[in-house]
C-alpha cells in the first residue's frame, strides 16, 4: 500500500475569460510539478476560466470552450507516473450549470465534484449564475481518499462532515478568496474549525491576482490534523510548493514544513493596491497611467503605488496649477515626481478657466461665484488628463480616497474622471498612515525606489483642494480622524445616527454626514472601479439605492 503522497500547490494568477493563457499557466506549473516529483497538482477554484466570472458564465459557448480546455489539459497527465491534476471549471450538466473541480489522470477526466455552498453576500452572487451541487464524496486517487471541497464549502461544516464520514484522509480546498483587512486569519480560523471537527489535515490553494475591484492575495497553506500551519505560501505573489505527506498510524502527516512571506496589515493594504492596479493596467493592456499630481497627499500616494506596481517609466504625472495653487504645492509636486523618478509636466489651467468664464459670462451674469466655478477647474483638469490619455494611450488614474468618495467631496467628471482608483477603499487617515509607512519601507516586489518618496511637507500640511483662496478640507468637513470614525460606523458597521452620537459626537454633525453619504450615491455609481480593502467597499459589498428618502436621524 502506498503511504507517501506529494501534492504540488500552484498559486496561480489567472485572468477571467482568458482560457488559453490560463491553461498555459496551468501547463507550465504542471511541468514544474513533474520536475519536483509531485503525485498530484492542485490549482485554485475555476482556474481554467478565472474568478469571478459574473454573467460571462451565462454564455453557453464560453462554458463549452472551458470544458474543451479541460479535456485538452487531461493530455498532460498521459504517461506512466504522470501526476494527477485538479483544475476548476464551470460545468454544464444537462440543464445544470455548476462550479466544478475536475481531477485529470491518465489522460482522462477521472472525477468531477461540484460546489455545494454558494456564497450570496458582499461581493459574491454565485447563486445568481450557478446551481449548488450535492455534498461531495471523496475522490479515490492512488490509494488515498481525497476530500475535495470548493472555497465556501470550507466555511461550513456540512461538506467536511460528509467527507470525513465517507473516509476522506485529507481535505483539499481549491479557492478564490479575495483580500480584505483581517481576512487571512479569518480563513485559517474556519479551516482550523473544519480540521478539529474532522481530525483531517487540509490544503488550501488560493489564486493570486487583481480582478477589477477584487484582489486575491494567495497566502495558500497546509494545515496539520491538529490545526497547526505546516506550510505557508507567500502572499501577494505567484508561488508554488510541493507538500509531502506520509501515512502514519492511519493519519496523513506533513513532512515538508515551509514558511512563506506574510506581510503585516499596513504592508498588506499597500500591496493589495499595488496588485489591484498593476493587474488592471497589465491585463487591460494599457501602456501605463497618467495622473494629476497636485502637491497633495492623495495624488502623491497614488503616484507611489503606481510606480511600485508598474515602474517609474510607465507613470506620467502632470501638475495643473490654477490661480489658487500655492508655490508650496508646486514645489511639493515637483519634489515628489523627482523622488519617484516619473515623467513630470506642468500644464497651467488659467487660460482654460478664463475661456470658460468668457463663454459662460452671459449665462452667469448677476450671480455670485460658488462651487460652480470651483468645479470648472476640476473638470478642466479631468479634460486635460483624458486628452493625454486619448493621445498617448495611458489610463487616467484617479486619486480620491474613501472619505471623500463617501461624502461626495469630489467633482463628477472632474477629479473623479478616470479608469481606476487605487485609493477608493482607503480612508483619509489611512492615506496618511500608508504614506508614512511607504517612506520607511519598500514593499516586497515593488518597482519603485527605496527611501522616502513622498515629501514630508505633503504629509504634514493641512489638506486642501485649492479651488478658492485659503481653502482647507476642514472648512466643510469635520477633522478627518472624527469623520473617518463616523464613516466607518455608517458604512462598515451600518450604525444609526443615534448609535454614533453615543460615541461622543454632535447629533447634527453626524446627521449631516449621513445625509452627505446618501446623496452622494449617484456620484459613486459613476465612479471608476478601485481596489477593495475593507470589509465593505463601495461596489459589490454595498448596494444602496440612489433615490433614498430614509434618514436614521428622523426616526427614534
TADANOR-V616004 format. One record per pair of residues at least 4 apart in sequence whose ideal C-beta (glycine too) atoms are under 8 Angstrom apart, sorted by the first residue. I is the first residue (numbers start at 0). J is the second residue. Records with the same first field share a line. If there is no record, write none. Layout:
I->J ; J
This chain:
0->142
1->141 ; 142 ; 143
2->245 ; 246 ; 247
3->243 ; 244 ; 245 ; 246
4->38 ; 39 ; 141 ; 143 ; 169 ; 243 ; 244 ; 245 ; 246 ; 251
5->35 ; 36 ; 37 ; 38 ; 39 ; 241 ; 242 ; 243 ; 244
6->37 ; 38 ; 39 ; 40 ; 41 ; 171 ; 202 ; 241 ; 242 ; 244
7->28 ; 31 ; 32 ; 35 ; 37 ; 39 ; 40 ; 41 ; 82 ; 239 ; 240 ; 241 ; 242
8->41 ; 202 ; 204 ; 219 ; 221 ; 230 ; 232 ; 239 ; 240 ; 241 ; 242
9->25 ; 28 ; 29 ; 32 ; 40 ; 41 ; 42 ; 43 ; 204 ; 239
10->43 ; 204 ; 205 ; 206 ; 207 ; 217 ; 219 ; 232 ; 233 ; 237 ; 238 ; 239
11->21 ; 24 ; 25 ; 28 ; 42 ; 43 ; 46 ; 206 ; 207 ; 237
12->24 ; 206 ; 207 ; 208 ; 237 ; 278
13->17 ; 21 ; 24 ; 43 ; 45 ; 46 ; 47 ; 48 ; 49 ; 50 ; 206 ; 208
14->20 ; 21 ; 49 ; 208 ; 210 ; 282
15->48 ; 49 ; 50 ; 51 ; 52 ; 55 ; 210
16->48 ; 49 ; 52 ; 55 ; 61
17->21 ; 49
18->22 ; 47 ; 48 ; 64 ; 65 ; 68
19->23 ; 68
20->24
21->25 ; 46 ; 47 ; 48 ; 49 ; 68
22->26 ; 47 ; 68 ; 71 ; 72
23->27
24->28
25->29 ; 42 ; 46 ; 47 ; 72 ; 84 ; 86
26->30 ; 72 ; 75
27->31
28->32 ; 40 ; 42 ; 239
29->33 ; 40 ; 75 ; 82 ; 84
30->34
31->35 ; 239
32->37 ; 40 ; 82 ; 239 ; 241
33->37 ; 81 ; 82
35->241
36->241
37->82 ; 241
38->82 ; 83 ; 141
39->82 ; 83 ; 84 ; 85 ; 140 ; 145
40->82 ; 83 ; 84 ; 85
41->85 ; 171 ; 173 ; 202 ; 204
42->46 ; 84 ; 85 ; 86 ; 87 ; 173 ; 204
43->50 ; 87 ; 173 ; 174 ; 175 ; 204 ; 205 ; 206
44->50 ; 87 ; 98 ; 100 ; 114 ; 149 ; 150 ; 173 ; 174 ; 175 ; 206
45->49 ; 50 ; 52 ; 87 ; 88 ; 89 ; 98 ; 175
46->86 ; 87 ; 88 ; 173 ; 206
47->65 ; 68 ; 69 ; 72 ; 86 ; 87 ; 88
48->52 ; 56 ; 61 ; 65 ; 87 ; 88 ; 89
49->210
50->87 ; 175 ; 206 ; 210 ; 215
51->122 ; 123 ; 125 ; 175 ; 210 ; 213
52->56 ; 89 ; 128
53->128
54->128
55->61
56->61 ; 62 ; 89 ; 96 ; 128 ; 129
57->96 ; 128
58->62
59->63 ; 91
60->64
61->65 ; 89
62->66 ; 89 ; 90 ; 91 ; 96
63->67 ; 91
64->68
65->69 ; 88 ; 89
66->70 ; 88 ; 90 ; 91
67->71
68->72 ; 88
69->73 ; 86 ; 88 ; 101 ; 103 ; 108
70->108
72->84 ; 86 ; 103
73->84 ; 103 ; 106 ; 107 ; 108
74->106
75->81 ; 84 ; 103
76->81 ; 82 ; 83 ; 84 ; 103 ; 104 ; 105 ; 106 ; 107
77->81 ; 105 ; 106
81->105
83->102 ; 103 ; 104 ; 109 ; 140 ; 141
84->102 ; 103 ; 104
85->100 ; 101 ; 102 ; 103 ; 147 ; 171 ; 173
86->100 ; 101 ; 103
87->98 ; 99 ; 100 ; 101 ; 149 ; 173
88->99 ; 100 ; 101
89->96 ; 97 ; 98 ; 99 ; 129
90->96 ; 97 ; 98 ; 99 ; 101 ; 111 ; 113
91->95 ; 96
92->96 ; 97
95->130
96->128 ; 129 ; 130
97->113 ; 114 ; 129 ; 130 ; 131 ; 132
98->113 ; 114 ; 117 ; 125 ; 129 ; 132 ; 149
99->111 ; 112 ; 113 ; 114 ; 132 ; 149
100->111 ; 112 ; 147 ; 149 ; 173
101->108 ; 110 ; 111
102->108 ; 109 ; 110 ; 111 ; 138 ; 140 ; 145 ; 147
103->107 ; 108 ; 109
104->109 ; 140
105->109
109->138 ; 140
110->138
112->132 ; 135 ; 136 ; 138 ; 147 ; 148 ; 149
113->131 ; 132 ; 133 ; 135 ; 149
114->125 ; 129 ; 131 ; 132 ; 148 ; 149 ; 150 ; 151 ; 152
115->131 ; 132 ; 133 ; 134 ; 135 ; 148 ; 149 ; 152 ; 157 ; 158
116->131 ; 151 ; 152 ; 154 ; 155 ; 157 ; 158
117->125 ; 126 ; 129 ; 131 ; 151
118->123 ; 124 ; 125 ; 126 ; 150 ; 151
119->123 ; 124 ; 125 ; 126 ; 127
121->534 ; 535 ; 539 ; 540
122->177 ; 212 ; 213 ; 531 ; 536 ; 538 ; 539 ; 540
123->151 ; 539
124->128 ; 539
125->129 ; 151
126->131
134->157 ; 158 ; 161 ; 162
135->146 ; 147 ; 148 ; 152 ; 158 ; 161 ; 162
136->161 ; 162 ; 165
137->144 ; 145 ; 146 ; 147 ; 162 ; 165 ; 166 ; 167
138->144 ; 145 ; 146 ; 147
139->143 ; 144 ; 145
140->144 ; 145
143->168 ; 169 ; 246 ; 251
144->165 ; 166 ; 167 ; 168 ; 169
145->167 ; 168 ; 169 ; 171
146->159 ; 162 ; 163 ; 167 ; 168 ; 169 ; 170 ; 171 ; 199
147->171 ; 172 ; 173
148->152 ; 153 ; 158 ; 159 ; 162 ; 170 ; 171 ; 172
149->172 ; 173 ; 174
150->154 ; 172 ; 173 ; 174 ; 175 ; 176
151->155
152->158 ; 159 ; 172
153->158 ; 159 ; 170 ; 172 ; 174 ; 189 ; 190 ; 193 ; 201 ; 203
154->189
156->160 ; 192 ; 193 ; 196
157->161
158->162
159->163 ; 170 ; 193 ; 196 ; 197 ; 199
160->164 ; 196 ; 197
161->165
162->167 ; 170 ; 197 ; 199
163->167 ; 196 ; 197 ; 198 ; 199
167->197 ; 199
168->199 ; 246 ; 250 ; 251
169->199 ; 200 ; 201 ; 202 ; 244 ; 251
170->193 ; 194 ; 197 ; 199 ; 200 ; 201 ; 202
171->201 ; 202 ; 204
172->190 ; 201 ; 202 ; 203 ; 204
173->204
174->203 ; 204 ; 205 ; 206
175->205 ; 206 ; 215
176->182 ; 186 ; 205 ; 215
177->182 ; 213 ; 214 ; 215 ; 216 ; 531
178->182 ; 213 ; 214 ; 215 ; 216 ; 267 ; 271 ; 531 ; 532
179->531 ; 532 ; 533 ; 534
180->264 ; 267 ; 268 ; 532 ; 533 ; 534
181->185 ; 264 ; 534
182->186 ; 216
183->187 ; 216 ; 218 ; 234 ; 261 ; 267
184->188
185->189
186->190 ; 203 ; 218
187->191 ; 220 ; 222 ; 228
188->192
189->193
190->194 ; 201 ; 203 ; 220 ; 222
191->195 ; 222 ; 226
192->196
193->197 ; 199 ; 201
194->198 ; 199 ; 200 ; 201 ; 222 ; 223 ; 224 ; 225 ; 226
195->226
198->224 ; 250
199->224 ; 251
200->221 ; 222 ; 223 ; 224 ; 229 ; 244 ; 250 ; 251 ; 252 ; 253
201->221 ; 222
202->219 ; 220 ; 221 ; 222 ; 242
203->219 ; 220 ; 221 ; 222
204->219
205->215 ; 216 ; 217 ; 218 ; 219
206->215 ; 217
207->215 ; 216 ; 217 ; 235 ; 236 ; 237 ; 238 ; 274
208->214 ; 215 ; 274 ; 278
209->213 ; 214 ; 215 ; 274 ; 275 ; 276 ; 277 ; 278 ; 279 ; 282 ; 530
210->214 ; 215 ; 278
211->279 ; 528
212->275 ; 423 ; 528 ; 529 ; 530 ; 531 ; 536 ; 538 ; 539
213->275 ; 531 ; 539
214->271 ; 274 ; 275 ; 530 ; 531
216->234 ; 235 ; 267 ; 270 ; 271 ; 274
217->232 ; 233 ; 234 ; 235 ; 236 ; 237 ; 238
218->231 ; 232 ; 233 ; 234 ; 235 ; 259 ; 261
219->232 ; 238
220->228 ; 230 ; 231 ; 232
221->228 ; 229 ; 230 ; 242 ; 253
222->226 ; 227 ; 228 ; 229
223->227 ; 228 ; 229 ; 252 ; 253
224->250 ; 251 ; 252
229->242 ; 253 ; 255 ; 256 ; 257
230->240 ; 242 ; 253 ; 255 ; 256 ; 257 ; 259
231->257 ; 258 ; 259 ; 261
232->238 ; 239 ; 240 ; 257 ; 259
233->238 ; 259 ; 260
234->259 ; 260 ; 261 ; 262 ; 267 ; 270
235->262 ; 267 ; 270 ; 271 ; 273 ; 274 ; 443 ; 444
236->260 ; 443 ; 444
238->259
240->255 ; 257 ; 259
241->255
242->253 ; 255 ; 257
243->253 ; 254 ; 255
244->251 ; 252 ; 253 ; 254
245->251 ; 252 ; 254
246->250 ; 251 ; 252
247->252
260->443
262->266 ; 267 ; 270 ; 442 ; 443
263->267
264->268
265->269 ; 432 ; 433 ; 436
266->270 ; 436 ; 440 ; 442 ; 443
267->271
268->272 ; 425 ; 429 ; 433 ; 532
269->273 ; 304 ; 307 ; 433 ; 436 ; 437 ; 442
270->274 ; 442 ; 443 ; 444
271->275 ; 530 ; 532
272->276 ; 304 ; 308 ; 421 ; 422 ; 425 ; 530 ; 532
273->277 ; 304 ; 307 ; 308 ; 442 ; 444 ; 445
274->278 ; 308
275->279 ; 421 ; 529 ; 530 ; 531
276->280 ; 288 ; 304 ; 305 ; 308 ; 309 ; 396 ; 419 ; 421 ; 530
277->281 ; 308 ; 309
278->282
279->283 ; 419 ; 528
280->285 ; 287 ; 288 ; 308 ; 309 ; 313 ; 394 ; 419
281->285
283->394
285->392 ; 393 ; 394 ; 418
286->313 ; 391 ; 392 ; 393
287->309 ; 312 ; 313 ; 314 ; 315 ; 393 ; 394
288->305 ; 309 ; 313 ; 314 ; 315 ; 393 ; 394 ; 395 ; 396 ; 419
289->314 ; 315 ; 316 ; 317 ; 384 ; 387 ; 388 ; 391 ; 393 ; 394 ; 395 ; 396
290->298 ; 301 ; 302 ; 305 ; 314 ; 315 ; 316 ; 317 ; 384 ; 395 ; 396 ; 397 ; 398 ; 417
291->298 ; 316 ; 317 ; 318 ; 319 ; 380 ; 384 ; 398 ; 414
292->298 ; 299 ; 302 ; 316 ; 317 ; 318 ; 332 ; 335 ; 336 ; 343
293->297 ; 298 ; 318 ; 319 ; 324 ; 328 ; 332 ; 465
294->298 ; 299 ; 318 ; 324 ; 325 ; 327 ; 328 ; 329 ; 330 ; 331 ; 332 ; 335 ; 457
295->299 ; 328 ; 457 ; 462 ; 463 ; 464
296->300 ; 430 ; 431 ; 434 ; 453 ; 457 ; 458 ; 462
297->301 ; 398 ; 399 ; 400 ; 403 ; 422 ; 430
298->302 ; 316 ; 332 ; 398
299->303 ; 331 ; 332 ; 335 ; 434 ; 453 ; 454 ; 457
300->304 ; 398 ; 422 ; 430 ; 433 ; 434 ; 437 ; 453
301->305 ; 396 ; 397 ; 398 ; 420 ; 421 ; 422
302->306 ; 314 ; 316 ; 335 ; 336 ; 339 ; 341
303->307 ; 339 ; 434 ; 437 ; 447 ; 452 ; 453
304->308 ; 421 ; 422
305->309 ; 313 ; 314 ; 396 ; 421
306->310 ; 311 ; 314 ; 339 ; 340 ; 341 ; 446 ; 447 ; 448 ; 452
307->437 ; 442 ; 445 ; 446 ; 447
308->445 ; 446
309->313 ; 314 ; 446
310->314 ; 446 ; 447
311->339 ; 340 ; 341 ; 446 ; 447 ; 448
312->342
313->393
314->339 ; 341 ; 342
315->341 ; 342 ; 344 ; 387 ; 391 ; 393
316->332 ; 335 ; 336 ; 339 ; 341 ; 342 ; 343 ; 344
317->343 ; 344 ; 345 ; 346 ; 383 ; 384 ; 387
318->329 ; 332 ; 333 ; 343 ; 344 ; 345 ; 346
319->345 ; 346 ; 347 ; 348 ; 379 ; 380 ; 383
320->324 ; 328 ; 329 ; 345 ; 347 ; 348 ; 349
321->347 ; 348 ; 349 ; 352 ; 376 ; 465 ; 466
322->349 ; 352
323->376 ; 465 ; 466 ; 467 ; 468 ; 470
324->328 ; 329 ; 465
325->329 ; 465
326->330
327->331 ; 456 ; 460
328->332 ; 465
329->333 ; 345
330->334
331->335 ; 454 ; 456 ; 457 ; 460
332->336 ; 343
333->337 ; 343
334->338 ; 454
335->339 ; 452 ; 453 ; 454 ; 457
336->341 ; 343
337->343
338->448 ; 450 ; 451 ; 452 ; 453 ; 454
339->447 ; 448 ; 452
340->447 ; 448
346->383
348->352 ; 376 ; 379 ; 380 ; 383
349->353
350->354
351->355 ; 379 ; 382 ; 383
352->356 ; 375 ; 376 ; 379
353->357
354->358
355->359 ; 375 ; 379
356->360 ; 372
359->363
360->364
363->371
368->372
369->373
370->374
371->375
372->376
373->377 ; 410 ; 464 ; 466 ; 467
374->378 ; 410 ; 413
375->379
376->380 ; 413 ; 466
377->381 ; 410 ; 413 ; 414 ; 464 ; 466
378->382 ; 410 ; 412 ; 413 ; 416
379->383
380->384 ; 413 ; 414
381->385 ; 395 ; 410 ; 412 ; 413 ; 414 ; 415 ; 416 ; 417
382->386 ; 416
383->387
384->388 ; 395 ; 416 ; 417
385->389 ; 395 ; 416
386->390
387->391 ; 393 ; 395
388->392 ; 393 ; 394 ; 395 ; 418
394->417 ; 418 ; 419
395->416 ; 417 ; 418
396->417 ; 418 ; 419 ; 420 ; 421
397->414 ; 415 ; 416 ; 417 ; 418 ; 419 ; 420 ; 526 ; 527 ; 529
398->414 ; 420 ; 422
399->403 ; 404 ; 409 ; 414 ; 415 ; 420 ; 422 ; 423 ; 526
400->404 ; 422 ; 423 ; 425 ; 426 ; 427 ; 429 ; 430
401->405 ; 422 ; 423 ; 424 ; 425 ; 426 ; 427 ; 486 ; 533 ; 537
402->406 ; 408 ; 426 ; 427 ; 428 ; 479 ; 482 ; 483 ; 486
403->407 ; 408 ; 409 ; 427
404->409 ; 423 ; 519 ; 522 ; 523 ; 526 ; 537
405->486 ; 489 ; 490 ; 515 ; 516 ; 519 ; 537
406->476 ; 482 ; 486 ; 512 ; 515 ; 516 ; 519
407->515 ; 518 ; 519 ; 522
408->472 ; 475 ; 476
409->413 ; 414 ; 415 ; 522
410->414 ; 415
411->415 ; 522 ; 525
412->416
415->522 ; 525 ; 526 ; 527
417->527
418->527
419->527 ; 528 ; 529
420->526 ; 527 ; 528 ; 529 ; 530
421->425 ; 529 ; 530
422->430 ; 529
423->526 ; 527 ; 528 ; 529 ; 530 ; 536 ; 537
424->529 ; 530 ; 531 ; 532 ; 533 ; 536 ; 537
425->429 ; 430 ; 433 ; 532
426->430 ; 479 ; 483 ; 486 ; 487
427->431 ; 462 ; 479 ; 482 ; 483
428->432 ; 479 ; 480 ; 483
429->433 ; 483
430->434
431->435 ; 458 ; 479
432->436
433->437
434->438 ; 453 ; 457 ; 458
435->439 ; 458
436->440
437->442 ; 452 ; 453
438->450 ; 451 ; 452 ; 453 ; 455 ; 458
439->451
441->445 ; 447 ; 448 ; 449
447->452
448->452
451->455
453->457 ; 458
454->458
455->459
456->460
461->471 ; 472 ; 473
462->471 ; 472 ; 473 ; 479
463->470 ; 471 ; 472
464->470 ; 472
465->470
466->470
470->474
472->476 ; 479
473->477 ; 478 ; 479
476->482
477->481 ; 482 ; 485 ; 508 ; 512
478->482
479->483
480->484
481->485 ; 504
482->486 ; 512
483->487
484->488 ; 502
485->489 ; 499 ; 504 ; 508 ; 509 ; 512
486->490 ; 491 ; 512 ; 516
487->491 ; 492
488->492 ; 494 ; 498 ; 499 ; 502
489->493 ; 494 ; 499 ; 512 ; 513 ; 516
490->516 ; 535 ; 537 ; 541
491->533 ; 534 ; 535
494->498 ; 499
495->499 ; 551
496->500 ; 506 ; 509 ; 510 ; 513 ; 550 ; 551 ; 552
497->501 ; 506 ; 551 ; 552 ; 555
498->502
499->504 ; 509
500->504 ; 505 ; 506 ; 509
504->508 ; 509
505->509
506->510 ; 552
507->511
508->512
509->513 ; 552
510->514 ; 550 ; 552
511->515
512->516
513->517 ; 550 ; 551 ; 552
514->518 ; 550
515->519
516->520
517->543 ; 547 ; 549 ; 550
519->523
520->524 ; 543 ; 544 ; 545 ; 547
521->525 ; 545
522->526
523->537
524->545
526->537
528->538
529->536 ; 538
531->536 ; 538 ; 539 ; 540
532->536
534->540
535->540 ; 541
536->540 ; 541
537->541
543->547
550->554
